[in-house]
Amino acid sequence: MSLTAVILIVVLVLLGAYAVSLYNGLVRLKHGVSKAWSNIDVLLKQRHDELPKLVETCKQYMQYEGATLERVI
């Protein structure tokens, strides 16, 4: 085998390794994006579930403050 053929084979192997590495990196990024959107969905769901509880707590506190204000006046 000539030196040119050996160099060509080495270059092709290196290009193949680079292509596989690039593909794996892109797949990793794709999964990272999916995971990030999933986390955002979970946080929005938690916020949606907590909002009515917060409103109810504020209403109860307003009643307490109103009663306290009436007793003071």
CHARMM-style PDB file with segment names, atoms N, HN, CA, C and O in Angstrom:
ATOM      1  N   MET     1       0.836  -1.174   0.000  1.00  0.00      PROA
ATOM      2  CA  MET     1       0.000   0.000   0.000  1.00  0.00      PROA
ATOM      3  C   MET     1       0.886   1.244   0.000  1.00  0.00      PROA
ATOM      4  O   MET     1       1.904   1.312   0.689  1.00  0.00      PROA
ATOM      5  N   SER     2       0.476   2.192  -0.771  1.00  0.00      PROA
ATOM      6  HN  SER     2      -0.351   2.137  -1.331  1.00  0.00      PROA
ATOM      7  CA  SER     2       1.283   3.399  -0.892  1.00  0.00      PROA
ATOM      8  C   SER     2       0.981   4.364   0.248  1.00  0.00      PROA
ATOM      9  O   SER     2      -0.020   4.224   0.952  1.00  0.00      PROA
ATOM     10  N   LEU     3       1.837   5.315   0.411  1.00  0.00      PROA
ATOM     11  HN  LEU     3       2.650   5.429  -0.161  1.00  0.00      PROA
ATOM     12  CA  LEU     3       1.695   6.325   1.457  1.00  0.00      PROA
ATOM     13  C   LEU     3       0.443   7.169   1.236  1.00  0.00      PROA
ATOM     14  O   LEU     3      -0.209   7.572   2.199  1.00  0.00      PROA
ATOM     15  N   THR     4       0.108   7.435  -0.002  1.00  0.00      PROA
ATOM     16  HN  THR     4       0.637   7.108  -0.784  1.00  0.00      PROA
ATOM     17  CA  THR     4      -1.086   8.226  -0.320  1.00  0.00      PROA
ATOM     18  C   THR     4      -2.353   7.499   0.110  1.00  0.00      PROA
ATOM     19  O   THR     4      -3.275   8.126   0.632  1.00  0.00      PROA
ATOM     20  N   ALA     5      -2.413   6.213  -0.097  1.00  0.00      PROA
ATOM     21  HN  ALA     5      -1.665   5.704  -0.521  1.00  0.00      PROA
ATOM     22  CA  ALA     5      -3.581   5.423   0.292  1.00  0.00      PROA
ATOM     23  C   ALA     5      -3.725   5.401   1.808  1.00  0.00      PROA
ATOM     24  O   ALA     5      -4.839   5.486   2.325  1.00  0.00      PROA
ATOM     25  N   VAL     6      -2.624   5.288   2.516  1.00  0.00      PROA
ATOM     26  HN  VAL     6      -1.720   5.219   2.096  1.00  0.00      PROA
ATOM     27  CA  VAL     6      -2.664   5.273   3.988  1.00  0.00      PROA
ATOM     28  C   VAL     6      -3.161   6.617   4.508  1.00  0.00      PROA
ATOM     29  O   VAL     6      -3.995   6.668   5.412  1.00  0.00      PROA
ATOM     30  N   ILE     7      -2.654   7.689   3.946  1.00  0.00      PROA
ATOM     31  HN  ILE     7      -1.976   7.648   3.212  1.00  0.00      PROA
ATOM     32  CA  ILE     7      -3.079   9.033   4.363  1.00  0.00      PROA
ATOM     33  C   ILE     7      -4.555   9.236   4.060  1.00  0.00      PROA
ATOM     34  O   ILE     7      -5.281   9.814   4.868  1.00  0.00      PROA
ATOM     35  N   LEU     8      -5.001   8.769   2.911  1.00  0.00      PROA
ATOM     36  HN  LEU     8      -4.411   8.299   2.254  1.00  0.00      PROA
ATOM     37  CA  LEU     8      -6.410   8.891   2.535  1.00  0.00      PROA
ATOM     38  C   LEU     8      -7.301   8.126   3.511  1.00  0.00      PROA
ATOM     39  O   LEU     8      -8.351   8.626   3.915  1.00  0.00      PROA
ATOM     40  N   ILE     9      -6.892   6.930   3.886  1.00  0.00      PROA
ATOM     41  HN  ILE     9      -6.040   6.524   3.558  1.00  0.00      PROA
ATOM     42  CA  ILE     9      -7.667   6.127   4.833  1.00  0.00      PROA
ATOM     43  C   ILE     9      -7.724   6.816   6.208  1.00  0.00      PROA
ATOM     44  O   ILE     9      -8.775   6.849   6.846  1.00  0.00      PROA
ATOM     45  N   VAL    10      -6.598   7.358   6.650  1.00  0.00      PROA
ATOM     46  HN  VAL    10      -5.744   7.331   6.131  1.00  0.00      PROA
ATOM     47  CA  VAL    10      -6.556   8.056   7.942  1.00  0.00      PROA
ATOM     48  C   VAL    10      -7.467   9.273   7.916  1.00  0.00      PROA
ATOM     49  O   VAL    10      -8.196   9.524   8.875  1.00  0.00      PROA
ATOM     50  N   VAL    11      -7.431  10.021   6.838  1.00  0.00      PROA
ATOM     51  HN  VAL    11      -6.838   9.818   6.059  1.00  0.00      PROA
ATOM     52  CA  VAL    11      -8.288  11.211   6.718  1.00  0.00      PROA
ATOM     53  C   VAL    11      -9.765  10.812   6.726  1.00  0.00      PROA
ATOM     54  O   VAL    11     -10.577  11.470   7.376  1.00  0.00      PROA
ATOM     55  N   LEU    12     -10.118   9.744   6.012  1.00  0.00      PROA
ATOM     56  HN  LEU    12      -9.457   9.210   5.484  1.00  0.00      PROA
ATOM     57  CA  LEU    12     -11.504   9.282   5.992  1.00  0.00      PROA
ATOM     58  C   LEU    12     -11.967   8.818   7.368  1.00  0.00      PROA
ATOM     59  O   LEU    12     -13.104   9.075   7.763  1.00  0.00      PROA
ATOM     60  N   VAL    13     -11.091   8.138   8.094  1.00  0.00      PROA
ATOM     61  HN  VAL    13     -10.167   7.929   7.773  1.00  0.00      PROA
ATOM     62  CA  VAL    13     -11.435   7.687   9.452  1.00  0.00      PROA
ATOM     63  C   VAL    13     -11.642   8.899  10.364  1.00  0.00      PROA
ATOM     64  O   VAL    13     -12.582   8.935  11.159  1.00  0.00      PROA
ATOM     65  N   LEU    14     -10.766   9.874  10.242  1.00  0.00      PROA
ATOM     66  HN  LEU    14     -10.003   9.844   9.597  1.00  0.00      PROA
ATOM     67  CA  LEU    14     -10.908  11.076  11.065  1.00  0.00      PROA
ATOM     68  C   LEU    14     -12.194  11.835  10.726  1.00  0.00      PROA
ATOM     69  O   LEU    14     -12.879  12.322  11.626  1.00  0.00      PROA
ATOM     70  N   LEU    15     -12.524  11.939   9.444  1.00  0.00      PROA
ATOM     71  HN  LEU    15     -11.968  11.544   8.713  1.00  0.00      PROA
ATOM     72  CA  LEU    15     -13.772  12.593   9.042  1.00  0.00      PROA
ATOM     73  C   LEU    15     -14.985  11.825   9.559  1.00  0.00      PROA
ATOM     74  O   LEU    15     -15.966  12.424   9.998  1.00  0.00      PROA
ATOM     75  N   GLY    16     -14.914  10.502   9.505  1.00  0.00      PROA
ATOM     76  HN  GLY    16     -14.116  10.015   9.148  1.00  0.00      PROA
ATOM     77  CA  GLY    16     -16.007   9.683  10.030  1.00  0.00      PROA
ATOM     78  C   GLY    16     -16.170   9.874  11.531  1.00  0.00      PROA
ATOM     79  O   GLY    16     -17.290   9.990  12.028  1.00  0.00      PROA
ATOM     80  N   ALA    17     -15.051   9.908  12.256  1.00  0.00      PROA
ATOM     81  HN  ALA    17     -14.141   9.814  11.852  1.00  0.00      PROA
ATOM     82  CA  ALA    17     -15.105  10.123  13.702  1.00  0.00      PROA
ATOM     83  C   ALA    17     -15.676  11.508  14.018  1.00  0.00      PROA
ATOM     84  O   ALA    17     -16.453  11.661  14.960  1.00  0.00      PROA
ATOM     85  N   TYR    18     -15.293  12.500  13.239  1.00  0.00      PROA
ATOM     86  HN  TYR    18     -14.662  12.375  12.474  1.00  0.00      PROA
ATOM     87  CA  TYR    18     -15.821  13.857  13.430  1.00  0.00      PROA
ATOM     88  C   TYR    18     -17.322  13.890  13.167  1.00  0.00      PROA
ATOM     89  O   TYR    18     -18.065  14.530  13.911  1.00  0.00      PROA
ATOM     90  N   ALA    19     -17.777  13.207  12.116  1.00  0.00      PROA
ATOM     91  HN  ALA    19     -17.174  12.687  11.512  1.00  0.00      PROA
ATOM     92  CA  ALA    19     -19.204  13.182  11.782  1.00  0.00      PROA
ATOM     93  C   ALA    19     -20.007  12.507  12.891  1.00  0.00      PROA
ATOM     94  O   ALA    19     -21.083  12.983  13.254  1.00  0.00      PROA
ATOM     95  N   VAL    20     -19.496  11.408  13.428  1.00  0.00      PROA
ATOM     96  HN  VAL    20     -18.622  11.021  13.133  1.00  0.00      PROA
ATOM     97  CA  VAL    20     -20.189  10.710  14.521  1.00  0.00      PROA
ATOM     98  C   VAL    20     -20.236  11.596  15.757  1.00  0.00      PROA
ATOM     99  O   VAL    20     -21.267  11.677  16.425  1.00  0.00      PROA
ATOM    100  N   SER    21     -19.135  12.256  16.064  1.00  0.00      PROA
ATOM    101  HN  SER    21     -18.297  12.190  15.522  1.00  0.00      PROA
ATOM    102  CA  SER    21     -19.088  13.155  17.215  1.00  0.00      PROA
ATOM    103  C   SER    21     -20.061  14.317  17.047  1.00  0.00      PROA
ATOM    104  O   SER    21     -20.756  14.688  17.993  1.00  0.00      PROA
ATOM    105  N   LEU    22     -20.112  14.883  15.867  1.00  0.00      PROA
ATOM    106  HN  LEU    22     -19.547  14.582  15.099  1.00  0.00      PROA
ATOM    107  CA  LEU    22     -21.027  15.989  15.584  1.00  0.00      PROA
ATOM    108  C   LEU    22     -22.478  15.539  15.719  1.00  0.00      PROA
ATOM    109  O   LEU    22     -23.297  16.251  16.301  1.00  0.00      PROA
ATOM    110  N   TYR    23     -22.796  14.381  15.195  1.00  0.00      PROA
ATOM    111  HN  TYR    23     -22.132  13.803  14.722  1.00  0.00      PROA
ATOM    112  CA  TYR    23     -24.162  13.848  15.285  1.00  0.00      PROA
ATOM    113  C   TYR    23     -24.556  13.620  16.749  1.00  0.00      PROA
ATOM    114  O   TYR    23     -25.654  13.989  17.167  1.00  0.00      PROA
ATOM    115  N   ASN    24     -23.653  13.011  17.521  1.00  0.00      PROA
ATOM    116  HN  ASN    24     -22.762  12.712  17.181  1.00  0.00      PROA
ATOM    117  CA  ASN    24     -23.953  12.770  18.933  1.00  0.00      PROA
ATOM    118  C   ASN    24     -24.161  14.075  19.687  1.00  0.00      PROA
ATOM    119  O   ASN    24     -25.027  14.151  20.558  1.00  0.00      PROA
ATOM    120  N   GLY    25     -23.392  15.089  19.371  1.00  0.00      PROA
ATOM    121  HN  GLY    25     -22.688  15.028  18.663  1.00  0.00      PROA
ATOM    122  CA  GLY    25     -23.565  16.393  20.013  1.00  0.00      PROA
ATOM    123  C   GLY    25     -24.913  17.010  19.673  1.00  0.00      PROA
ATOM    124  O   GLY    25     -25.574  17.583  20.539  1.00  0.00      PROA
ATOM    125  N   LEU    26     -25.321  16.895  18.420  1.00  0.00      PROA
ATOM    126  HN  LEU    26     -24.784  16.430  17.716  1.00  0.00      PROA
ATOM    127  CA  LEU    26     -26.624  17.443  18.025  1.00  0.00      PROA
ATOM    128  C   LEU    26     -27.775  16.697  18.695  1.00  0.00      PROA
ATOM    129  O   LEU    26     -28.758  17.312  19.106  1.00  0.00      PROA
ATOM    130  N   VAL    27     -27.657  15.388  18.806  1.00  0.00      PROA
ATOM    131  HN  VAL    27     -26.858  14.888  18.472  1.00  0.00      PROA
ATOM    132  CA  VAL    27     -28.693  14.606  19.489  1.00  0.00      PROA
ATOM    133  C   VAL    27     -28.753  15.000  20.968  1.00  0.00      PROA
ATOM    134  O   VAL    27     -29.840  15.122  21.533  1.00  0.00      PROA
ATOM    135  N   ARG    28     -27.604  15.198  21.589  1.00  0.00      PROA
ATOM    136  HN  ARG    28     -26.721  15.099  21.130  1.00  0.00      PROA
ATOM    137  CA  ARG    28     -27.554  15.618  22.992  1.00  0.00      PROA
ATOM    138  C   ARG    28     -28.226  16.983  23.162  1.00  0.00      PROA
ATOM    139  O   ARG    28     -28.973  17.186  24.119  1.00  0.00      PROA
ATOM    140  N   LEU    29     -27.971  17.907  22.255  1.00  0.00      PROA
ATOM    141  HN  LEU    29     -27.364  17.741  21.478  1.00  0.00      PROA
ATOM    142  CA  LEU    29     -28.614  19.220  22.312  1.00  0.00      PROA
ATOM    143  C   LEU    29     -30.128  19.117  22.137  1.00  0.00      PROA
ATOM    144  O   LEU    29     -30.888  19.808  22.815  1.00  0.00      PROA
ATOM    145  N   LYS    30     -30.554  18.253  21.230  1.00  0.00      PROA
ATOM    146  HN  LYS    30     -29.936  17.692  20.679  1.00  0.00      PROA
ATOM    147  CA  LYS    30     -31.987  18.059  20.997  1.00  0.00      PROA
ATOM    148  C   LYS    30     -32.678  17.554  22.262  1.00  0.00      PROA
ATOM    149  O   LYS    30     -33.750  18.037  22.628  1.00  0.00      PROA
ATOM    150  N   HSD    31     -32.060  16.586  22.919  1.00  0.00      PROA
ATOM    151  HN  HSD    31     -31.189  16.194  22.621  1.00  0.00      PROA
ATOM    152  CA  HSD    31     -32.640  16.062  24.152  1.00  0.00      PROA
ATOM    153  C   HSD    31     -32.605  17.102  25.269  1.00  0.00      PROA
ATOM    154  O   HSD    31     -33.510  17.154  26.102  1.00  0.00      PROA
ATOM    155  N   GLY    32     -31.572  17.920  25.286  1.00  0.00      PROA
ATOM    156  HN  GLY    32     -30.837  17.878  24.609  1.00  0.00      PROA
ATOM    157  CA  GLY    32     -31.489  18.992  26.282  1.00  0.00      PROA
ATOM    158  C   GLY    32     -32.612  20.004  26.105  1.00  0.00      PROA
ATOM    159  O   GLY    32     -33.192  20.473  27.085  1.00  0.00      PROA
ATOM    160  N   VAL    33     -32.917  20.337  24.863  1.00  0.00      PROA
ATOM    161  HN  VAL    33     -32.446  19.956  24.067  1.00  0.00      PROA
ATOM    162  CA  VAL    33     -34.011  21.276  24.588  1.00  0.00      PROA
ATOM    163  C   VAL    33     -35.343  20.676  25.009  1.00  0.00      PROA
ATOM    164  O   VAL    33     -36.172  21.363  25.606  1.00  0.00      PROA
ATOM    165  N   SER    34     -35.554  19.411  24.706  1.00  0.00      PROA
ATOM    166  HN  SER    34     -34.881  18.852  24.221  1.00  0.00      PROA
ATOM    167  CA  SER    34     -36.792  18.742  25.113  1.00  0.00      PROA
ATOM    168  C   SER    34     -36.925  18.723  26.630  1.00  0.00      PROA
ATOM    169  O   SER    34     -38.013  18.945  27.162  1.00  0.00      PROA
ATOM    170  N   LYS    35     -35.843  18.464  27.315  1.00  0.00      PROA
ATOM    171  HN  LYS    35     -34.959  18.283  26.883  1.00  0.00      PROA
ATOM    172  CA  LYS    35     -35.863  18.438  28.777  1.00  0.00      PROA
ATOM    173  C   LYS    35     -36.158  19.828  29.341  1.00  0.00      PROA
ATOM    174  O   LYS    35     -36.900  19.959  30.314  1.00  0.00      PROA
ATOM    175  N   ALA    36     -35.583  20.857  28.737  1.00  0.00      PROA
ATOM    176  HN  ALA    36     -34.981  20.750  27.946  1.00  0.00      PROA
ATOM    177  CA  ALA    36     -35.829  22.223  29.203  1.00  0.00      PROA
ATOM    178  C   ALA    36     -37.292  22.607  29.031  1.00  0.00      PROA
ATOM    179  O   ALA    36     -37.881  23.198  29.937  1.00  0.00      PROA
ATOM    180  N   TRP    37     -37.892  22.283  27.885  1.00  0.00      PROA
ATOM    181  HN  TRP    37     -37.414  21.804  27.149  1.00  0.00      PROA
ATOM    182  CA  TRP    37     -39.313  22.587  27.678  1.00  0.00      PROA
ATOM    183  C   TRP    37     -40.178  21.799  28.644  1.00  0.00      PROA
ATOM    184  O   TRP    37     -41.193  22.308  29.119  1.00  0.00      PROA
ATOM    185  N   SER    38     -39.797  20.572  28.939  1.00  0.00      PROA
ATOM    186  HN  SER    38     -38.973  20.159  28.553  1.00  0.00      PROA
ATOM    187  CA  SER    38     -40.544  19.766  29.903  1.00  0.00      PROA
ATOM    188  C   SER    38     -40.499  20.409  31.287  1.00  0.00      PROA
ATOM    189  O   SER    38     -41.510  20.453  31.988  1.00  0.00      PROA
ATOM    190  N   ASN    39     -39.325  20.907  31.677  1.00  0.00      PROA
ATOM    191  HN  ASN    39     -38.504  20.871  31.107  1.00  0.00      PROA
ATOM    192  CA  ASN    39     -39.201  21.581  32.969  1.00  0.00      PROA
ATOM    193  C   ASN    39     -40.055  22.837  33.024  1.00  0.00      PROA
ATOM    194  O   ASN    39     -40.658  23.133  34.056  1.00  0.00      PROA
ATOM    195  N   ILE    40     -40.111  23.573  31.931  1.00  0.00      PROA
ATOM    196  HN  ILE    40     -39.621  23.332  31.093  1.00  0.00      PROA
ATOM    197  CA  ILE    40     -40.946  24.774  31.881  1.00  0.00      PROA
ATOM    198  C   ILE    40     -42.415  24.398  32.031  1.00  0.00      PROA
ATOM    199  O   ILE    40     -43.160  25.068  32.746  1.00  0.00      PROA
ATOM    200  N   ASP    41     -42.832  23.326  31.358  1.00  0.00      PROA
ATOM    201  HN  ASP    41     -42.226  22.782  30.777  1.00  0.00      PROA
ATOM    202  CA  ASP    41     -44.222  22.874  31.481  1.00  0.00      PROA
ATOM    203  C   ASP    41     -44.561  22.504  32.921  1.00  0.00      PROA
ATOM    204  O   ASP    41     -45.646  22.823  33.407  1.00  0.00      PROA
ATOM    205  N   VAL    42     -43.647  21.839  33.595  1.00  0.00      PROA
ATOM    206  HN  VAL    42     -42.766  21.579  33.201  1.00  0.00      PROA
ATOM    207  CA  VAL    42     -43.876  21.443  34.993  1.00  0.00      PROA
ATOM    208  C   VAL    42     -44.000  22.680  35.877  1.00  0.00      PROA
ATOM    209  O   VAL    42     -44.887  22.747  36.729  1.00  0.00      PROA
ATOM    210  N   LEU    43     -43.133  23.641  35.685  1.00  0.00      PROA
ATOM    211  HN  LEU    43     -42.413  23.587  34.994  1.00  0.00      PROA
ATOM    212  CA  LEU    43     -43.184  24.859  36.497  1.00  0.00      PROA
ATOM    213  C   LEU    43     -44.466  25.645  36.252  1.00  0.00      PROA
ATOM    214  O   LEU    43     -45.056  26.172  37.195  1.00  0.00      PROA
ATOM    215  N   LEU    44     -44.900  25.728  35.013  1.00  0.00      PROA
ATOM    216  HN  LEU    44     -44.421  25.299  34.247  1.00  0.00      PROA
ATOM    217  CA  LEU    44     -46.150  26.437  34.718  1.00  0.00      PROA
ATOM    218  C   LEU    44     -47.347  25.717  35.327  1.00  0.00      PROA
ATOM    219  O   LEU    44     -48.275  26.365  35.812  1.00  0.00      PROA
ATOM    220  N   LYS    45     -47.337  24.400  35.307  1.00  0.00      PROA
ATOM    221  HN  LYS    45     -46.583  23.874  34.913  1.00  0.00      PROA
ATOM    222  CA  LYS    45     -48.416  23.618  35.920  1.00  0.00      PROA
ATOM    223  C   LYS    45     -48.446  23.855  37.425  1.00  0.00      PROA
ATOM    224  O   LYS    45     -49.520  24.034  37.999  1.00  0.00      PROA
ATOM    225  N   GLN    46     -47.286  23.860  38.070  1.00  0.00      PROA
ATOM    226  HN  GLN    46     -46.413  23.714  37.604  1.00  0.00      PROA
ATOM    227  CA  GLN    46     -47.228  24.113  39.511  1.00  0.00      PROA
ATOM    228  C   GLN    46     -47.748  25.509  39.829  1.00  0.00      PROA
ATOM    229  O   GLN    46     -48.494  25.689  40.791  1.00  0.00      PROA
ATOM    230  N   ARG    47     -47.363  26.490  39.034  1.00  0.00      PROA
ATOM    231  HN  ARG    47     -46.757  26.344  38.252  1.00  0.00      PROA
ATOM    232  CA  ARG    47     -47.831  27.860  39.262  1.00  0.00      PROA
ATOM    233  C   ARG    47     -49.345  27.936  39.089  1.00  0.00      PROA
ATOM    234  O   ARG    47     -50.029  28.614  39.857  1.00  0.00      PROA
ATOM    235  N   HSD    48     -49.863  27.244  38.086  1.00  0.00      PROA
ATOM    236  HN  HSD    48     -49.308  26.694  37.463  1.00  0.00      PROA
ATOM    237  CA  HSD    48     -51.303  27.241  37.839  1.00  0.00      PROA
ATOM    238  C   HSD    48     -52.046  26.591  39.000  1.00  0.00      PROA
ATOM    239  O   HSD    48     -53.137  27.037  39.357  1.00  0.00      PROA
ATOM    240  N   ASP    49     -51.483  25.560  39.585  1.00  0.00      PROA
ATOM    241  HN  ASP    49     -50.597  25.198  39.295  1.00  0.00      PROA
ATOM    242  CA  ASP    49     -52.117  24.873  40.708  1.00  0.00      PROA
ATOM    243  C   ASP    49     -52.049  25.699  41.997  1.00  0.00      PROA
ATOM    244  O   ASP    49     -52.946  25.601  42.834  1.00  0.00      PROA
ATOM    245  N   GLU    50     -51.011  26.502  42.165  1.00  0.00      PROA
ATOM    246  HN  GLU    50     -50.283  26.581  41.485  1.00  0.00      PROA
ATOM    247  CA  GLU    50     -50.834  27.277  43.395  1.00  0.00      PROA
ATOM    248  C   GLU    50     -51.618  28.584  43.400  1.00  0.00      PROA
ATOM    249  O   GLU    50     -51.910  29.109  44.474  1.00  0.00      PROA
ATOM    250  N   LEU    51     -51.959  29.113  42.263  1.00  0.00      PROA
ATOM    251  HN  LEU    51     -51.721  28.687  41.390  1.00  0.00      PROA
ATOM    252  CA  LEU    51     -52.606  30.424  42.201  1.00  0.00      PROA
ATOM    253  C   LEU    51     -53.943  30.471  42.931  1.00  0.00      PROA
ATOM    254  O   LEU    51     -54.157  31.417  43.689  1.00  0.00      PROA
ATOM    255  N   PRO    52     -54.857  29.520  42.758  1.00  0.00      PROA
ATOM    256  CA  PRO    52     -56.119  29.583  43.512  1.00  0.00      PROA
ATOM    257  C   PRO    52     -55.903  29.521  45.033  1.00  0.00      PROA
ATOM    258  O   PRO    52     -56.639  30.159  45.786  1.00  0.00      PROA
ATOM    259  N   LYS    53     -54.916  28.770  45.479  1.00  0.00      PROA
ATOM    260  HN  LYS    53     -54.319  28.252  44.867  1.00  0.00      PROA
ATOM    261  CA  LYS    53     -54.617  28.707  46.909  1.00  0.00      PROA
ATOM    262  C   LYS    53     -54.155  30.065  47.421  1.00  0.00      PROA
ATOM    263  O   LYS    53     -54.536  30.480  48.515  1.00  0.00      PROA
ATOM    264  N   LEU    54     -53.351  30.747  46.647  1.00  0.00      PROA
ATOM    265  HN  LEU    54     -53.042  30.410  45.757  1.00  0.00      PROA
ATOM    266  CA  LEU    54     -52.863  32.068  47.032  1.00  0.00      PROA
ATOM    267  C   LEU    54     -54.007  33.071  47.098  1.00  0.00      PROA
ATOM    268  O   LEU    54     -54.069  33.883  48.021  1.00  0.00      PROA
ATOM    269  N   VAL    55     -54.904  33.018  46.133  1.00  0.00      PROA
ATOM    270  HN  VAL    55     -54.854  32.358  45.383  1.00  0.00      PROA
ATOM    271  CA  VAL    55     -56.043  33.931  46.122  1.00  0.00      PROA
ATOM    272  C   VAL    55     -56.922  33.684  47.349  1.00  0.00      PROA
ATOM    273  O   VAL    55     -57.360  34.639  47.991  1.00  0.00      PROA
ATOM    274  N   GLU    56     -57.182  32.441  47.680  1.00  0.00      PROA
ATOM    275  HN  GLU    56     -56.826  31.665  47.159  1.00  0.00      PROA
ATOM    276  CA  GLU    56     -58.000  32.105  48.849  1.00  0.00      PROA
ATOM    277  C   GLU    56     -57.339  32.584  50.130  1.00  0.00      PROA
ATOM    278  O   GLU    56     -58.018  33.094  51.021  1.00  0.00      PROA
ATOM    279  N   THR    57     -56.036  32.431  50.237  1.00  0.00      PROA
ATOM    280  HN  THR    57     -55.484  32.016  49.513  1.00  0.00      PROA
ATOM    281  CA  THR    57     -55.309  32.900  51.410  1.00  0.00      PROA
ATOM    282  C   THR    57     -55.409  34.418  51.536  1.00  0.00      PROA
ATOM    283  O   THR    57     -55.590  34.941  52.635  1.00  0.00      PROA
ATOM    284  N   CYS    58     -55.293  35.113  50.430  1.00  0.00      PROA
ATOM    285  HN  CYS    58     -55.146  34.688  49.536  1.00  0.00      PROA
ATOM    286  CA  CYS    58     -55.402  36.581  50.453  1.00  0.00      PROA
ATOM    287  C   CYS    58     -56.806  37.020  50.871  1.00  0.00      PROA
ATOM    288  O   CYS    58     -56.954  37.986  51.620  1.00  0.00      PROA
ATOM    289  N   LYS    59     -57.825  36.326  50.396  1.00  0.00      PROA
ATOM    290  HN  LYS    59     -57.704  35.542  49.788  1.00  0.00      PROA
ATOM    291  CA  LYS    59     -59.201  36.662  50.782  1.00  0.00      PROA
ATOM    292  C   LYS    59     -59.397  36.475  52.287  1.00  0.00      PROA
ATOM    293  O   LYS    59     -60.003  37.323  52.943  1.00  0.00      PROA
ATOM    294  N   GLN    60     -58.897  35.386  52.828  1.00  0.00      PROA
ATOM    295  HN  GLN    60     -58.406  34.697  52.295  1.00  0.00      PROA
ATOM    296  CA  GLN    60     -59.023  35.144  54.265  1.00  0.00      PROA
ATOM    297  C   GLN    60     -58.276  36.199  55.066  1.00  0.00      PROA
ATOM    298  O   GLN    60     -58.767  36.650  56.100  1.00  0.00      PROA
ATOM    299  N   TYR    61     -57.113  36.592  54.609  1.00  0.00      PROA
ATOM    300  HN  TYR    61     -56.715  36.226  53.769  1.00  0.00      PROA
ATOM    301  CA  TYR    61     -56.340  37.609  55.303  1.00  0.00      PROA
ATOM    302  C   TYR    61     -57.041  38.961  55.228  1.00  0.00      PROA
ATOM    303  O   TYR    61     -57.007  39.731  56.188  1.00  0.00      PROA
ATOM    304  N   MET    62     -57.673  39.254  54.095  1.00  0.00      PROA
ATOM    305  HN  MET    62     -57.700  38.629  53.315  1.00  0.00      PROA
ATOM    306  CA  MET    62     -58.434  40.510  53.983  1.00  0.00      PROA
ATOM    307  C   MET    62     -59.571  40.533  54.993  1.00  0.00      PROA
ATOM    308  O   MET    62     -59.821  41.571  55.607  1.00  0.00      PROA
ATOM    309  N   GLN    63     -60.263  39.424  55.180  1.00  0.00      PROA
ATOM    310  HN  GLN    63     -60.060  38.581  54.682  1.00  0.00      PROA
ATOM    311  CA  GLN    63     -61.344  39.368  56.161  1.00  0.00      PROA
ATOM    312  C   GLN    63     -60.798  39.583  57.567  1.00  0.00      PROA
ATOM    313  O   GLN    63     -61.405  40.299  58.363  1.00  0.00      PROA
ATOM    314  N   TYR    64     -59.679  38.981  57.873  1.00  0.00      PROA
ATOM    315  HN  TYR    64     -59.186  38.400  57.226  1.00  0.00      PROA
ATOM    316  CA  TYR    64     -59.066  39.157  59.188  1.00  0.00      PROA
ATOM    317  C   TYR    64     -58.671  40.611  59.402  1.00  0.00      PROA
ATOM    318  O   TYR    64     -58.948  41.178  60.459  1.00  0.00      PROA
ATOM    319  N   GLU    65     -58.034  41.211  58.421  1.00  0.00      PROA
ATOM    320  HN  GLU    65     -57.809  40.750  57.562  1.00  0.00      PROA
ATOM    321  CA  GLU    65     -57.624  42.616  58.539  1.00  0.00      PROA
ATOM    322  C   GLU    65     -58.839  43.538  58.639  1.00  0.00      PROA
ATOM    323  O   GLU    65     -58.817  44.517  59.384  1.00  0.00      PROA
ATOM    324  N   GLY    66     -59.905  43.222  57.884  1.00  0.00      PROA
ATOM    325  HN  GLY    66     -59.923  42.426  57.279  1.00  0.00      PROA
ATOM    326  CA  GLY    66     -61.139  44.040  57.957  1.00  0.00      PROA
ATOM    327  C   GLY    66     -61.749  43.975  59.348  1.00  0.00      PROA
ATOM    328  O   GLY    66     -62.177  44.992  59.892  1.00  0.00      PROA
ATOM    329  N   ALA    67     -61.788  42.790  59.916  1.00  0.00      PROA
ATOM    330  HN  ALA    67     -61.441  41.963  59.474  1.00  0.00      PROA
ATOM    331  CA  ALA    67     -62.345  42.641  61.268  1.00  0.00      PROA
ATOM    332  C   ALA    67     -61.467  43.363  62.280  1.00  0.00      PROA
ATOM    333  O   ALA    67     -61.993  43.995  63.197  1.00  0.00      PROA
ATOM    334  N   THR    68     -60.180  43.293  62.147  1.00  0.00      PROA
ATOM    335  HN  THR    68     -59.753  42.781  61.402  1.00  0.00      PROA
ATOM    336  CA  THR    68     -59.267  43.984  63.062  1.00  0.00      PROA
ATOM    337  C   THR    68     -59.438  45.495  62.942  1.00  0.00      PROA
ATOM    338  O   THR    68     -59.461  46.200  63.952  1.00  0.00      PROA
ATOM    339  N   LEU    69     -59.557  45.987  61.734  1.00  0.00      PROA
ATOM    340  HN  LEU    69     -59.539  45.414  60.915  1.00  0.00      PROA
ATOM    341  CA  LEU    69     -59.735  47.426  61.515  1.00  0.00      PROA
ATOM    342  C   LEU    69     -61.042  47.920  62.126  1.00  0.00      PROA
ATOM    343  O   LEU    69     -61.086  49.000  62.715  1.00  0.00      PROA
ATOM    344  N   GLU    70     -62.115  47.126  61.985  1.00  0.00      PROA
ATOM    345  HN  GLU    70     -62.079  46.249  61.506  1.00  0.00      PROA
ATOM    346  CA  GLU    70     -63.400  47.524  62.573  1.00  0.00      PROA
ATOM    347  C   GLU    70     -63.310  47.563  64.096  1.00  0.00      PROA
ATOM    348  O   GLU    70     -63.879  48.463  64.714  1.00  0.00      PROA
ATOM    349  N   ARG    71     -62.625  46.632  64.707  1.00  0.00      PROA
ATOM    350  HN  ARG    71     -62.162  45.901  64.205  1.00  0.00      PROA
ATOM    351  CA  ARG    71     -62.473  46.642  66.178  1.00  0.00      PROA
ATOM    352  C   ARG    71     -61.643  47.828  66.635  1.00  0.00      PROA
ATOM    353  O   ARG    71     -61.915  48.408  67.686  1.00  0.00      PROA
ATOM    354  N   VAL    72     -60.638  48.194  65.860  1.00  0.00      PROA
ATOM    355  HN  VAL    72     -60.417  47.723  65.006  1.00  0.00      PROA
ATOM    356  CA  VAL    72     -59.794  49.330  66.239  1.00  0.00      PROA
ATOM    357  C   VAL    72     -60.562  50.640  66.138  1.00  0.00      PROA
ATOM    358  O   VAL    72     -60.432  51.519  66.990  1.00  0.00      PROA
ATOM    359  N   ILE    73     -61.365  50.757  65.080  1.00  0.00      PROA
ATOM    360  HN  ILE    73     -61.471  50.043  64.388  1.00  0.00      PROA
ATOM    361  CA  ILE    73     -62.116  52.001  64.868  1.00  0.00      PROA
ATOM    362  C   ILE    73     -63.258  52.036  65.855  1.00  0.00      PROA
ATOM    363  OT1 ILE    73     -64.033  52.992  65.869  1.00  0.00      PROA
TER     364      ILE     73
END
